[in-house]
Amino acid sequence: MDDVAATRAEYLFHQSWESLCSAAWAVRRERHIGDLAFAVPGGKRCTSDYYPNTPYRFASISLTGAIAT
């Protein structure tokens, strides 16, 4: 780690949790859309107060085997 990175890390280490979270959310809002989308793959029905999935919308794939070297 160079001196600049060490200085930045030291600065962040001494910040409050609230200021770090606030800064992180500000960056997130600046660089990403406002909605978060989640997917629950598979054939099983999953419903919560916030999200009902659509069974069989995603293919369930399992890969097994040895890695070729």
WOSULBEL-V706083 format. One record per residue. N is the residue number from 1. RES is the residue in three letters. PHI is phi in degrees with one decimal (none if undefined). OMEGA is omega as a letter, one per 40 degrees, with the letter a starting at -180 (none if undefined). NEAR is the number of other ideal C-beta (glycine too) atoms within 10 Angstrom. Layout:
N/RES/PHI/OMEGA/NEAR ; N/RES/PHI/OMEGA/NEAR
//
This chain:
1/MET/none/i/8 ; 2/ASP/-81.3/a/7 ; 3/ASP/-63.2/i/7 ; 4/VAL/-65.4/i/8 ; 5/ALA/-63.7/i/9 ; 6/ALA/-63.8/i/10 ; 7/THR/-64.8/i/11 ; 8/ARG/-64.2/i/12 ; 9/ALA/-63.2/i/10 ; 10/GLU/-62.0/i/9 ; 11/TYR/-59.9/a/9 ; 12/LEU/-63.2/a/11 ; 13/PHE/-58.9/a/8 ; 14/HIS/-93.4/i/6 ; 15/GLN/-83.7/i/12 ; 16/SER/-73.7/i/8 ; 17/TRP/-59.0/a/7 ; 18/GLU/-61.4/a/8 ; 19/SER/-69.2/i/10 ; 20/LEU/-65.2/i/12 ; 21/CYS/-64.1/i/11 ; 22/SER/-61.1/i/11 ; 23/ALA/-65.3/i/12 ; 24/ALA/-63.7/i/10 ; 25/TRP/-67.8/i/10 ; 26/ALA/-63.1/i/10 ; 27/VAL/-65.5/i/9 ; 28/ARG/-60.8/i/11 ; 29/ARG/-63.2/a/10 ; 30/GLU/-69.6/a/7 ; 31/ARG/-107.7/a/7 ; 32/HIS/-133.9/i/9 ; 33/ILE/-66.9/a/7 ; 34/GLY/-74.3/a/6 ; 35/ASP/-101.6/i/5 ; 36/LEU/-106.0/i/7 ; 37/ALA/-110.2/i/6 ; 38/PHE/-120.7/i/7 ; 39/ALA/-124.2/i/10 ; 40/VAL/-117.5/a/16 ; 41/PRO/-69.0/i/14 ; 42/GLY/112.1/a/14 ; 43/GLY/-91.4/a/11 ; 44/LYS/-85.5/i/10 ; 45/ARG/-74.6/a/11 ; 46/CYS/-134.6/a/12 ; 47/THR/-131.6/i/9 ; 48/SER/-131.5/i/8 ; 49/ASP/-64.7/a/5 ; 50/TYR/-112.2/a/6 ; 51/TYR/-151.5/i/11 ; 52/PRO/-104.1/i/11 ; 53/ASN/-86.1/i/18 ; 54/THR/-112.4/a/10 ; 55/PRO/-57.6/i/13 ; 56/TYR/67.4/i/12 ; 57/ARG/-76.4/i/11 ; 58/PHE/-116.1/i/13 ; 59/ALA/-77.9/i/8 ; 60/SER/-90.8/a/9 ; 61/ILE/-125.5/i/6 ; 62/SER/-122.6/i/4 ; 63/LEU/-110.4/i/4 ; 64/THR/-135.6/i/4 ; 65/GLY/135.7/a/5 ; 66/ALA/-89.3/i/5 ; 67/ILE/-85.0/i/4 ; 68/ALA/-75.5/i/4 ; 69/THR/-118.1/none/3
//
